[in-house]
Amino acid sequence: MPTLKDIMTRDLTTTDPRATLKEVATLMREQDIGNVLIMDGETLRGIITDRDIVVRAVAYGHDLGSVASDYATGSVFTLDAGTDVQDAARQMAQRQVRRLPVTENSQVVGIVSLGDLATRTSGGADEQALQGISQPTI
């Protein structure tokens, strides 16, 4: 059974907690990605997505010079690299998480997206669990 370590992306794009929304958006454009991890040294402080920038900042007319970490999701849910892919899919669905930082020895070593679970596993992860990530909670 594959683990998160087998499918995670190891090439992480990170920024420090003082980066601006514009700086983060520029990183996203340059790297062709939709999320950036906010790190304080080796400590994960948050994750910000392109959607966070649009919905939490731009839609309200906030200045692009604002500190990005103010718009990020803090207390980020992570899983250990040794976690079984099926278990990860279920936990992501339960928490409505589309991007999952992966850790080893409490250090962020990779990231797994919903798409990774669907495409990088033989036969895909638990389809029912993956569908649950996109469903509104009632």
C-alpha positions as CSV (number, residue, x, y, z in Angstrom):
1,M,0.0,0.0,0.0
2,P,1.5,3.4,-1.0
3,T,2.2,6.0,1.6
4,L,2.3,9.8,1.4
5,K,6.0,9.7,1.0
6,D,5.5,7.7,-2.2
7,I,3.3,10.4,-3.9
8,M,4.2,13.7,-2.2
9,T,5.8,16.6,-4.0
10,R,9.1,17.3,-2.4
11,D,9.8,20.7,-4.1
12,L,8.1,23.1,-1.7
13,T,7.5,26.7,-2.3
14,T,7.7,28.6,1.0
15,T,7.8,32.1,2.3
16,D,8.3,33.8,5.6
17,P,5.5,35.2,7.7
18,R,6.3,38.8,6.6
19,A,5.7,38.3,2.9
20,T,3.1,40.4,1.2
21,L,0.1,39.2,-0.8
22,K,1.8,40.5,-3.9
23,E,5.0,38.6,-3.2
24,V,3.1,35.4,-2.6
25,A,1.0,35.8,-5.7
26,T,4.2,36.4,-7.7
27,L,5.6,33.2,-6.3
28,M,2.5,31.3,-7.4
29,R,2.7,32.8,-10.9
30,E,6.4,32.0,-11.3
31,Q,6.1,28.5,-9.9
32,D,2.7,27.8,-11.6
33,I,1.2,26.6,-8.3
34,G,-1.8,27.4,-6.2
35,N,-0.4,27.4,-2.7
36,V,2.6,28.6,-0.6
37,L,3.6,27.4,2.8
38,I,4.3,30.1,5.3
39,M,7.4,29.0,7.3
40,D,9.0,30.6,10.3
41,G,12.4,28.9,10.0
42,E,11.6,25.2,10.1
43,T,8.1,25.7,11.7
44,L,5.0,25.7,9.5
45,R,2.9,28.7,10.4
46,G,0.3,28.5,7.7
47,I,-0.7,27.8,4.1
48,I,-2.1,30.4,1.7
49,T,-3.8,29.5,-1.5
50,D,-4.7,31.5,-4.6
51,R,-8.3,31.2,-3.5
52,D,-7.4,32.7,-0.1
53,I,-5.9,35.7,-1.8
54,V,-8.9,36.3,-4.0
55,V,-11.7,35.5,-1.5
56,R,-10.2,36.8,1.8
57,A,-8.3,39.8,0.5
58,V,-9.0,41.0,-3.1
59,A,-12.7,40.6,-2.8
60,Y,-12.7,43.0,0.1
61,G,-10.4,45.5,-1.6
62,H,-7.5,44.9,0.8
63,D,-4.1,46.2,-0.2
64,L,-1.8,43.8,-2.0
65,G,1.0,45.0,0.3
66,S,-0.8,43.4,3.2
67,V,1.0,40.6,5.1
68,A,-0.1,37.4,3.5
69,S,0.0,35.4,6.7
70,D,-3.0,37.5,7.9
71,Y,-5.0,35.7,5.1
72,A,-3.5,32.3,5.4
73,T,-5.0,29.2,7.1
74,G,-3.1,28.7,10.4
75,S,-3.0,25.6,12.5
76,V,-2.5,23.6,9.4
77,F,-3.5,19.9,9.4
78,T,-0.5,17.7,8.5
79,L,0.1,14.0,8.3
80,D,3.3,11.9,8.6
81,A,5.0,10.8,5.5
82,G,4.4,7.1,6.5
83,T,0.6,7.5,6.4
84,D,-1.2,5.2,4.1
85,V,-2.7,7.0,1.1
86,Q,-6.2,5.6,1.7
87,D,-6.1,6.8,5.3
88,A,-4.9,10.2,4.2
89,A,-7.7,10.5,1.6
90,R,-10.3,9.7,4.3
91,Q,-8.8,12.2,6.7
92,M,-8.6,14.9,4.0
93,A,-12.2,14.3,3.1
94,Q,-13.3,14.4,6.8
95,R,-11.5,17.8,7.3
96,Q,-12.4,19.2,3.8
97,V,-8.6,19.6,3.0
98,R,-7.4,19.9,-0.6
99,R,-3.7,20.4,0.2
100,L,-1.8,18.5,2.9
101,P,1.6,19.3,4.1
102,V,3.6,16.1,4.9
103,T,6.0,15.8,7.8
104,E,8.8,13.6,9.0
105,N,10.1,14.0,12.5
106,S,7.9,17.1,12.9
107,Q,9.5,18.8,9.8
108,V,7.6,19.6,6.6
109,V,9.1,17.5,3.8
110,G,6.5,17.6,1.2
111,I,2.9,18.3,0.2
112,V,0.1,16.2,-1.3
113,S,-2.8,17.6,-3.1
114,L,-6.2,16.2,-3.9
115,G,-5.0,15.7,-7.5
116,D,-2.0,13.7,-6.3
117,L,-4.2,11.3,-4.5
118,A,-6.4,10.9,-7.5
119,T,-3.6,10.5,-10.1
120,R,-0.4,9.2,-8.4
121,T,-1.8,6.1,-6.8
122,S,-2.5,3.0,-8.7
123,G,-6.2,3.0,-9.3
124,G,-6.5,6.2,-7.3
125,A,-7.2,6.7,-3.7
126,D,-10.6,5.9,-2.2
127,E,-12.9,7.6,-4.7
128,Q,-15.7,8.1,-2.2
129,A,-13.3,9.8,0.2
130,L,-11.9,12.0,-2.5
131,Q,-15.4,13.1,-3.6
132,G,-16.1,14.0,0.0
133,I,-13.5,16.7,-0.1
134,S,-15.5,18.7,-2.6
135,Q,-18.8,18.3,-0.8
136,P,-20.2,20.9,1.5
137,T,-20.5,19.8,5.1
138,I,-24.1,19.8,6.5
